[in-house]
């Protein structure tokens, strides 16, 4: 067993782009190109340390989400079947709407069930932080409606809820605030 058998040489050709890139990387590592290729690419590959390029992460994530959705639907159907077996009647429509798995939102959504308008005192009040919006005349009334919308987006980082939006749309000037 001679030197050539113990230390064989391999030759292959690179295009200009790859050769230039390897030269730059070797120069940055302060090594010769051959030593750089051996130590940074070939040895880690043979040791199993070189990580192959992963598949598209979005495809993997999408597959996980589809599997999660299927599991949630199976749980929902099992619950409906157990209800039918237990009570001998199908679930009501409102119960199925409540129990059906829904897409989870990344933002916290809170249902606003209280109107922001106080008709007795003729003012608008933020339901979350209790800030009051008062007016003396019609111009101030319109400004305060706009200020309330800005307050929600700037201070609470959310758009108006359906209830708040409908109250503001239906609200008409009826005099100064108390």
N, C-alpha and C positions, 0 to 999 in steps of 0.2 A: 504494500500500500504506500504509494508515493505522495508527494506533496500535493500534486494536482487532485488526487483522490480525496485527501483530507480537506483541502481548501479549494474546491472547484470555483471557477469564475463563471458568472452568468453575464451575458451581454444582451441588451435590447436597446432599441432606439426610441427617443422621445421626439416629439415635435418641438418646434422652436419655443412655443409658448410654455410648455411644461418644463423644458430644459431651463428656460430663463427663470421661471418661478422657483424651481429647485435651487438654482444658483443663488437667487436672492435670499431664500430661506437659509441656505447653508452659510452664506456670508453673514447673515444676522446672528446665527448661532456660532460664528467664528470657527467653522469647520470646513473641511473639503467637501465637495458635493457628494462624493462616493461615501465618505464616512457619515455624512448627514443622512443619506438615504438608508444606509445600513442601520444606524442607531435610532433614527426617528420613525422610520416606516417599516422596514423589513423585520427587524428584531421584535418590535411590539406586535406585528401581525403574526409572526410564528409563535409567540408566547400567548397569543389569544387576548392581548391587552388592547389591540386596536379595535375600536367599536365600529361596526359597520353602520352605514347611514340608515337611520330608522325610517320606517314607513311614515307616510304622511300622518302627523298627529291628529289631524282633523278627522280622518277616516276612523282611527281607533276610538276617538272620543265619541263620534257619531254612533259607532257600533255599541259602545257602552250605554249610551243614552237610549238607543232603541231597545236594548235588552232590559234596561230599567223600566221603560214604558210598558213592555210586554209583561213584566213581573207585576207591575201595579194593576194592569188590566185583569190579570189572572186573579189577584187578590180580590178585586172588585166583583168579578163574576162569582167567585166562591162565596163571598159575603151575600150576594143576591140569592144564590142557591140555598144557602143555609137559612136565610130569612124565609124563603118560600117553603122549605121543609118544616121549619119551626112553626110558622103562623098559618100556613096553608093558603096564603094569598101573596100576590106580588107586592113589592115595595111601592109606596106612593111615588108620584112623579117628583115631588119636592125632596123626598129622601134620596132618590137616585141622583138628583142634581147635586145634593150636598156631598154624597159619598163618592161620586165618580172622581177618579184621579184627574187632577188638572196640572197643567204645566206650572212649575214653580217659578216665580219671578225672583230675580236677583235683588231687587229693591224691596224694602219693606213697604207693604201697602196696608194702610189702615182705612177702614171704612168709616167715613164721617157720617154719623147718623143725626147730628144736631145742626140745625140751621145757623148760619153765622149772623143772621139778621134778627135784631130784637125790635119787634114792631111797637112794643110799649114805649120804649125810650127813643125809638127811631135812630138806631145806631147799628153799625156792623162791628162784630167782635170776632177776633180769631179764636177758633175753637181750641187750638193747641196751646197758645201762649196767652190768651185773653187780652191781647192788645185791642184797644178801641179805635174805631174810625168814625169821627163825628164831622158834621157839616153845618154851616150857617145858611148857605144859599145853594141854588142849583149848580153853579159852577164848582163849588167845593164838593158837592155831592158826587159829581162825575169824577172829580179828581180822587176822591176817597175810594170810589169803586176801583179805579185803576191802581191806586196805592195798595189796596187789599190784594189784588192779583200779584203785584210786584212783591209784596210781603211774603206771600206763599212761595213764590219761586226763589226769592233770595234768602229768606230766613229759614224756610222749612224744606227746601230742595225738592219741591213737588209741584205738580200742576194742580189746578183746582179740581176737587172731586165733582162728580156729577151733581150732587145736591147743591154744593156751593155755586157751581156754574149756573144751574137753573134758577137759584134764588137771585143771583146777581142779574141774570137776564130779565127776570120778571119784575125786579125792583124798580119802582118809579119814585121820583121826588115827590114827597108829600109834606115837606116843611123842614124846619131846622131840627137838629138833634137836641135832646134834653141834657 
